[in-house]
Amino acid sequence: MTDSPDWRSRRWAATHQRIYDTAMQLFQERGFERVSVGQIASGAGVSVPTFYAHYPSKEHIVMQLPTADEVGALIAGQPGDLPVGERIRRVVPLWFAQWEKDIDAHLARWRVIATTPALRTRAAEFERTTAGMVTDALPAEGTALRPGDAVVVNAYLSAFTSGVLAWADGNGERKVDELVSEAFDALERG
């Protein structure tokens, strides 16, 4: 019975978590750029190919993207007649509510990003990917996005990232949702 799908999925999840935990510990001890995939794999007791079966790169350990389904579900819950910026503002507290049970883990991830210049820069790539998911999720059935909507989405996602980085830079002293809201306010003031 050890070959059951349930057993395999539990084993996969345990290995995934072990790789994550090992990587985060190494990143916090040595710094992101001083840790190799080989060191992570060795510390987690897995092979390098097993590491790559779980994470496309070491960046993906700390820079996690939402899924298109997660983004779609959040956006779908917002009235389609609201301006794009308002819909995004309404989604953010729902997103952060999902962080509450693991807020320390999210802060640790974002601290690694905030303290690694290459990751701060790479955050923009992940931000654009997420903005694409938001843009894809926005049109209500039978409607089309206005030409400027993608620009608005990208601006709000940039403000979101700025707020989260400010939270990490401040080591979580202030609430992340307050800092993101302030970034949105600054964007709207122009």
C-alpha positions in Angstrom: 0.0 0.0 0.0 3.0 2.3 0.2 2.5 3.1 -3.5 -0.9 4.7 -3.1 -1.4 8.1 -4.7 -2.1 9.5 -1.2 1.1 8.3 0.2 3.1 9.6 -2.8 1.5 13.1 -2.5 2.2 13.2 1.2 5.8 12.2 0.5 6.1 14.8 -2.3 4.7 17.5 0.1 7.1 16.6 2.9 10.1 16.7 0.5 8.9 20.0 -0.9 8.6 21.5 2.6 12.0 20.0 3.7 13.7 21.7 0.6 12.0 25.0 1.4 12.9 24.9 5.1 16.5 24.0 4.4 16.8 26.7 1.8 15.3 29.4 4.0 17.6 28.5 6.9 20.7 28.6 4.6 19.5 31.9 3.0 19.1 33.5 6.4 22.4 32.2 7.7 24.6 32.8 4.6 22.7 35.1 2.4 20.8 34.1 -0.8 23.7 34.7 -3.2 26.1 32.5 -1.2 23.9 29.4 -1.3 23.9 27.0 -4.2 21.2 24.6 -5.3 23.6 21.8 -4.5 24.0 23.0 -0.9 20.2 23.2 -0.6 19.7 19.7 -2.0 22.4 18.3 0.1 21.1 19.9 3.3 17.6 18.6 2.5 18.9 15.1 1.7 17.8 15.1 -1.9 19.5 15.1 -5.3 19.8 18.2 -7.4 17.3 16.8 -10.0 14.9 16.3 -7.1 15.3 19.9 -6.1 14.5 21.0 -9.7 11.4 18.7 -9.7 10.1 20.8 -6.8 11.4 24.3 -7.7 12.3 25.7 -11.1 15.1 27.7 -9.5 16.3 28.7 -6.1 14.6 32.1 -6.7 11.2 30.4 -6.8 11.7 29.3 -3.2 11.4 32.9 -2.0 9.7 34.5 -5.0 6.4 32.7 -5.1 3.8 33.5 -7.7 0.1 33.1 -7.1 -1.6 30.8 -9.5 -3.9 32.1 -12.3 -6.8 30.3 -10.5 -6.1 32.1 -7.2 -5.9 35.5 -9.0 -9.0 34.7 -11.0 -11.0 33.7 -8.0 -10.0 36.9 -6.1 -10.8 39.2 -9.1 -14.1 37.4 -9.9 -15.3 38.2 -6.4 -15.2 41.9 -7.2 -17.9 43.9 -9.0 -16.9 44.2 -12.7 -18.2 47.8 -12.8 -15.7 49.1 -10.4 -12.6 50.9 -11.7 -9.6 48.5 -12.1 -7.6 50.1 -9.3 -10.5 49.8 -6.9 -10.9 46.1 -7.7 -7.2 45.6 -7.0 -7.4 47.5 -3.7 -10.3 45.3 -2.6 -8.5 42.1 -3.5 -5.3 42.9 -1.5 -6.8 42.5 2.0 -8.2 39.1 0.9 -4.7 38.1 -0.3 -3.1 39.2 3.0 -5.8 37.3 4.9 -4.3 34.1 3.4 -0.9 35.1 4.8 -2.1 35.5 8.4 -1.4 31.9 9.6 2.1 32.0 8.2 2.9 35.7 8.4 6.4 35.1 9.9 7.3 32.8 7.0 6.1 35.4 4.5 8.2 38.1 6.3 11.2 35.8 6.2 10.8 35.2 2.5 10.4 38.9 1.8 13.4 39.8 4.0 15.5 37.5 1.8 14.2 39.3 -1.2 14.6 42.8 0.3 18.2 42.1 1.4 19.3 40.6 -1.9 19.7 43.3 -4.6 19.4 40.8 -7.5 16.1 39.5 -6.0 14.7 43.0 -5.5 15.3 43.6 -9.2 13.9 40.1 -10.1 10.8 40.9 -8.1 9.7 43.2 -11.0 9.6 40.2 -13.3 7.4 38.3 -10.9 5.3 41.4 -10.5 4.8 41.7 -14.3 3.8 38.0 -14.5 1.2 38.5 -11.7 0.0 41.7 -13.4 -0.6 39.6 -16.5 -2.7 37.2 -14.5 -4.7 40.0 -13.0 -5.2 41.6 -16.5 -6.4 38.2 -17.9 -8.8 37.8 -15.0 -10.3 41.3 -15.2 -12.7 41.2 -18.2 -16.2 40.3 -17.2 -18.0 38.0 -19.6 -18.8 39.8 -22.8 -16.6 42.8 -22.0 -13.1 43.9 -23.0 -10.4 45.7 -21.2 -9.9 49.4 -22.0 -6.5 50.1 -23.5 -5.2 51.8 -20.3 -6.3 49.0 -17.9 -3.1 47.0 -18.3 -1.1 50.1 -17.4 -3.2 50.6 -14.3 -2.8 47.0 -13.3 1.0 47.2 -13.7 1.2 50.4 -11.7 -0.8 48.9 -8.9 1.2 45.7 -8.8 4.4 47.9 -8.7 2.9 49.8 -5.8 2.0 46.5 -4.1 5.6 45.2 -4.4 7.0 48.5 -3.1 4.7 48.3 0.0 5.7 44.7 0.7 9.4 45.5 0.3 8.9 48.4 2.7 7.4 45.9 5.2 10.4 43.6 4.8 12.9 46.5 5.0 11.2 47.5 8.3 11.4 43.9 9.5 7.6 43.7 9.9 7.4 46.6 12.4 4.4 47.9 10.6 1.5 46.0 9.1 2.0 44.9 5.5 -1.5 45.9 4.4 -1.0 49.4 5.8 2.2 49.9 3.9 0.7 48.6 0.6 -2.4 50.8 1.1 0.0 53.8 1.6 1.8 52.8 -1.7 -1.6 52.7 -3.4 -2.5 56.1 -2.0 0.8 57.5 -3.3 0.1 56.1 -6.7 -3.3 57.6 -6.8 -2.0 61.0 -5.7 0.3 60.9 -8.7 
